[in-house]
Amino acid sequence: MSISTPFAAAPLRRLLAGALLGALAGLCAAAPDAAAPDFTLRAADGRNVRLHELRGRVVLVNFWATWCGPCRQEMPLLNQLYQKYQGSGFTLLGINVDEDSRNAINLAGKLGVNFPVLLDGDKSVSKRYDLSSMPSTLLIDRDGKVRYVYRGYQAGYEALYEKQIRELLKE
């Protein structure tokens, strides 16, 4: 005969609560082979952009900040990818996390960025995507599923992005 006491059940409750919190965190964070969390953000040009409305296109989402040196290094290279593949079913969204959107708009202009710059000053979207480093880049397939996630940037990543964009466009 087993006697159940509150003390015996406490470790089990903690274990189940931890598992539940972990599962819920997984629903919010973007992970390969998971559906990309939907969002709507205002673009620098004033229009609203909703990720879900881009289904059917390959989407590269790049989270960046003006204070991030690697972000500034990467942006012109991302712009080249955008210009090269935008007519082939590809789009690129640069999500800026600066509190002052004027900084993002000014830097994007100085760098000659042509892709949509979205403003996430309250960091609501970046929190949903569970960012741990800047920049962070995701490649999303035509079905809205995250296929690749990159935390940070190193020279040469753009060649890898291009290879993966081409693969996803062929699917």
Stockholm file with secondary structure:
# STOCKHOLM 1.0

chainA/1-171         MSISTPFAAAPLRRLLAGALLGALAGLCAAAPDAAAPDFTLRAADGRNVRLHELRGRVVLVNFWATWCGPCRQEMPLLNQLYQKYQGSGFTLLGINVDEDSRNAINLAGKLGVNFPVLLDGDKSVSKRYDLSSMPSTLLIDRDGKVRYVYRGYQAGYEALYEKQIRELLKE
#=GR chainA/1-171 SS CCCCCHHHHHHHHHHHHHHHHHHHHHHHSCCTTSBCCCCEEEETTSCEEEGGGGTTSEEEEEEECTTCHHHHHHHHHHHHHHHHHGGGTEEEEEEECCSSHHHHHHHHHHHTCCSCEEECTTCHHHHHTTCCSSSEEEEECTTSBEEEEEESCCTTHHHHHHHHHHHHHHC
#=GC SS_cons         CCCCCHHHHHHHHHHHHHHHHHHHHHHHSCCTTSBCCCCEEEETTSCEEEGGGGTTSEEEEEEECTTCHHHHHHHHHHHHHHHHHGGGTEEEEEEECCSSHHHHHHHHHHHTCCSCEEECTTCHHHHHTTCCSSSEEEEECTTSBEEEEEESCCTTHHHHHHHHHHHHHHC
//
